[in-house]
Amino acid sequence: MEPTEAYKSISGAAGVWGLVLAVIAFGLVLVYTLRPSNKKTFDKAAKSILGEEKIDDDAQNK
């Protein structure tokens, strides 16, 4: 194998694996954000940005 062929095969494999890892990461982020159990967390974060956050009862008692 010539050095140019080795470079082409290694860079091709790296490109494929990079794409695979990016797709997996995107899928994991998508699943995390769309899980119903995270809805309360994201709703609270969205309201806190707008200044409409209510104080939790647990936070008042501490």
N, C-alpha and C positions, 0 to 999 in steps of 0.2 A: 504494500500500500504506500503510495506516495504521500508526502505531507499534505498536499492539497486535498487529496481524497480523504485523509484522516480528519482534516479540519471540516470538510463538508459533512462527513457522517456525524461527527461530534456536535457540530453546530445544528444540524438537523434534528438530532435526538434531543438536544437542549431546548430547541424551539418547541418540539412536540410536548416534552415534559413540562415546560413552562406554561403552555396552553392548558394542559390537563390540570395542573395545580391551580391555575387562575380560575378555571371553570369550577373546580371543587370548592375553592374559597368563596366564590360568588354564590354557589349553592348553599353553603353553610351559613353565610350571612343572610341570605334570603330566608332560609328556614328559621333562623334565630329571630329575625324581625317579624315574621308572620305567625309565629307560634301564639296561640290564644293566651297562654299563660303570661306572656310579656305585654299584653295589652295595657294593663294597669300601669306598668312602669313607663311605657312610652306615652300614655295619656298624661301622666303626671309630669313628665319632662316637657311635653308640648305646652301644658298649661303654665308651667313655671316660667317659661320664656315670655309668655304674654302677661305675667304678673297676676294671674288669676288663681294661683296655688292656694289651697286651703291648708291650714295647719292640721296635721293628724292628731287624733286624741292621744296617741302614745307620745308624741313629741311634746305636747302640752304638759303631761304629767311628769316629765323628766326634769 
